[in-house]
Amino acid sequence: MDWPNDNLIARLQQSLRDSRSARMRLALRLRELEAEADTVRAELAEMDNLAGQTEASIFRLLSTLLPQSAMPSSPLPSDAELETALQFQQPQRLASPEARRQPIPPIRDNVEAISDRFMDRTIPQAVTLLLREEGGPLHVNELYNRLLEGGFKFTGQNPTISIAVSLNRNGRFHKVAPGTFDLMMRDASKAS
């Protein structure tokens, strides 16, 4: 009569060992995820800080260029409002042929992803591909539209600012006009 009880106890003990082992693996994975979450939170805080500094700089610039009554009503001025402010302040510079700029491309509403080619890329990686394909500079608004079409997922509230900050901080790119970037070096085969 002790055999069935011994067999049952052995199975229960094995089940208990398996459960404890699975729990230890889950606890370890949870610690790893919490550490990763802390890293992501720190990166988000840094991005929030950068966005706040950028926003403050924009408002300082606008306050020196425009009378208070002409300040934009939205919390963050658009590129068009910045361009208007610069044109309002410096009309003589804009009269020269070198100073004439292409119109700012609009941010298109309801852009749908038509591929997933940028889904696993960083902003600099994806923009490098776009600028190579374009063969010349692109404005951040157009980069934003094309990144969305390629399945890029933005997490911040101001994606065009995220693009500009990311490209400004990367030596692979240079600003050729307000909000417009190009590759620092073009492929040697296209240079000649």
Phi and psi in degrees as a GROMACS rama.xvg file:
@    title "Ramachandran Plot"
@    xaxis  label "Phi"
@    yaxis  label "Psi"
@TYPE xy
-80.0698  -18.9463  ASP-2
-61.8459  -51.4351  TRP-3
-60.3018  -37.1869  PRO-4
-68.8524  -38.6203  ASN-5
-64.4001  -43.0411  ASP-6
-64.1762  -43.4687  ASN-7
-63.549  -42.7768  LEU-8
-63.7005  -41.9218  ILE-9
-62.9207  -42.5249  ALA-10
-66.0037  -40.8621  ARG-11
-64.782  -39.3206  LEU-12
-64.2498  -42.6628  GLN-13
-63.495  -41.7877  GLN-14
-61.8238  -40.5899  SER-15
-64.0566  -43.9548  LEU-16
-61.1664  -43.6276  ARG-17
-62.8632  -42.534  ASP-18
-63.6337  -43.3767  SER-19
-65.7374  -38.9178  ARG-20
-64.424  -44.4774  SER-21
-63.5154  -39.3264  ALA-22
-64.1887  -41.4749  ARG-23
-62.8054  -41.7889  MET-24
-63.014  -43.5861  ARG-25
-64.9814  -40.2774  LEU-26
-64.0364  -40.655  ALA-27
-63.352  -44.6164  LEU-28
-62.6907  -39.3863  ARG-29
-62.0286  -42.7177  LEU-30
-61.8578  -40.7538  ARG-31
-63.0985  -44.4041  GLU-32
-65.8968  -38.6197  LEU-33
-64.8205  -39.5472  GLU-34
-64.6213  -41.8433  ALA-35
-64.6471  -40.6754  GLU-36
-62.7335  -39.2354  ALA-37
-62.5934  -39.9733  ASP-38
-64.4279  -44.5802  THR-39
-64.265  -40.5574  VAL-40
-60.8677  -41.0417  ARG-41
-64.6749  -41.3755  ALA-42
-65.1508  -40.7831  GLU-43
-62.8286  -41.154  LEU-44
-63.0036  -39.5301  ALA-45
-64.8834  -42.1586  GLU-46
-65.5608  -40.299  MET-47
-60.6941  -41.3592  ASP-48
-63.4378  -45.3521  ASN-49
-62.3655  -43.2894  LEU-50
-63.0274  -41.0927  ALA-51
-63.7612  -41.6469  GLY-52
-64.9824  -41.3676  GLN-53
-64.0899  -44.5764  THR-54
-61.6243  -43.2413  GLU-55
-63.3536  -39.6008  ALA-56
-63.9257  -41.2381  SER-57
-61.1355  -45.7609  ILE-58
-67.0495  -36.0659  PHE-59
-63.3218  -43.0431  ARG-60
-62.27  -47.9353  LEU-61
-63.4527  -37.6726  LEU-62
-67.0738  -24.9961  SER-63
-85.0904  -22.3765  THR-64
-93.7165  -32.8025  LEU-65
-116.958  150.045  LEU-66
-66.3466  154.481  PRO-67
-56.5652  -33.5646  GLN-68
-69.5482  -21.0291  SER-69
-96.1954  2.37918  ALA-70
-64.0799  141.958  MET-71
-63.366  148.593  PRO-72
-84.8171  -23.9933  SER-73
-75.2228  156.486  SER-74
-61.4877  -33.4287  PRO-75
-128.83  119.624  LEU-76
-67.3238  147.912  PRO-77
-79.7143  168.739  SER-78
-60.0937  -36.9091  ASP-79
-62.634  -41.5415  ALA-80
-65.2235  -38.0089  GLU-81
-65.3049  -44.6959  LEU-82
-60.148  -43.7052  GLU-83
-61.1146  -42.483  THR-84
-61.4686  -43.1932  ALA-85
-67.2738  -40.3038  LEU-86
-66.8391  -39.3516  GLN-87
-61.7012  -38.5745  PHE-88
-81.7234  -34.8941  GLN-89
-129.45  64.7649  GLN-90
-66.91  -31.2595  PRO-91
-66.3014  -34.5513  GLN-92
-70.1593  -35.6128  ARG-93
-73.6682  -14.1076  LEU-94
-74.0259  -24.1586  ALA-95
-73.9846  148.878  SER-96
-60.0398  -35.3065  PRO-97
-66.5453  -29.7245  GLU-98
-85.6884  -12.7075  ALA-99
-66.4936  132.889  ARG-100
-114.692  155.403  ARG-101
-68.6008  150.168  GLN-102
-62.3154  149.386  PRO-103
-73.2511  125.474  ILE-104
-67.1024  142.975  PRO-105
-76.4006  155.514  PRO-106
-82.3061  118.542  ILE-107
-77.7214  138.879  ARG-108
-79.0829  150.127  ASP-109
55.8933  42.4049  ASN-110
-72.0728  128.54  VAL-111
-108.291  144.164  GLU-112
-67.9077  127.041  ALA-113
-105.489  -4.29134  ILE-114
-155.953  178.12  SER-115
-121.862  26.4511  ASP-116
-68.7916  -20.3061  ARG-117
-105.508  5.89187  PHE-118
-59.6662  -37.0807  MET-119
-108.411  24.0052  ASP-120
-114.442  158.733  ARG-121
-84.4325  168.885  THR-122
-58.6654  -50.3445  ILE-123
-60.5113  -38.4284  PRO-124
-63.5938  -47.6582  GLN-125
-66.9865  -41.3585  ALA-126
-67.4107  -35.5748  VAL-127
-56.7823  -46.0941  THR-128
-61.6962  -45.1597  LEU-129
-62.4011  -43.377  LEU-130
-69.8217  -34.1564  LEU-131
-64.9816  -43.7899  ARG-132
-64.1904  -39.9752  GLU-133
-70.1541  -35.7733  GLU-134
80.0606  10.2085  GLY-135
-169.662  -177.374  GLY-136
-71.0764  156.134  PRO-137
-136.112  147.379  LEU-138
-76.7777  151.825  HIS-139
-59.383  -31.1278  VAL-140
-64.3812  -42.9912  ASN-141
-69.2901  -38.6882  GLU-142
-59.4874  -43.9157  LEU-143
-58.8184  -48.8857  TYR-144
-58.1406  -45.6664  ASN-145
-70.8948  -34.2063  ARG-146
-64.0158  -42.4292  LEU-147
-61.0751  -42.6379  LEU-148
-61.0055  -31.2883  GLU-149
-87.7145  10.0969  GLY-150
85.3335  11.6653  GLY-151
-69.0215  136.488  PHE-152
-106.685  115.962  LYS-153
-90.0609  142.135  PHE-154
-109.265  -21.96  THR-155
-83.391  171.899  GLY-156
-83.5001  -20.0935  GLN-157
-125.917  77.8123  ASN-158
-62.6375  -34.5861  PRO-159
-67.3945  -34.6619  THR-160
-68.0408  -39.6525  ILE-161
-59.4498  -41.6097  SER-162
-63.3391  -50.1544  ILE-163
-60.1358  -44.9094  ALA-164
-63.3523  -44.7384  VAL-165
-61.3184  -42.2047  SER-166
-74.4731  -36.1956  LEU-167
-62.9718  -32.7085  ASN-168
-84.8998  -7.12748  ARG-169
-108.932  124.496  ASN-170
-67.1322  -7.5598  GLY-171
-75.3076  -16.0371  ARG-172
-122.258  156.216  PHE-173
-140.713  150.595  HIS-174
-85.3168  126.022  LYS-175
-104.808  -15.6534  VAL-176
-163.862  168.989  ALA-177
-55.5737  122.356  PRO-178
70.7068  9.64563  GLY-179
-121.093  130.077  THR-180
-126.473  154.655  PHE-181
-140.632  168.658  ASP-182
-71.1446  143.117  LEU-183
-63.2702  -42.0162  MET-184
-129.227  131.288  MET-185
-86.966  160.33  ARG-186
-55.9688  140.226  ASP-187
-59.0765  -33.742  ALA-188
-66.3777  -25.997  SER-189
-94.4822  -10.5911  LYS-190
-73.2884  -26.6033  ALA-191
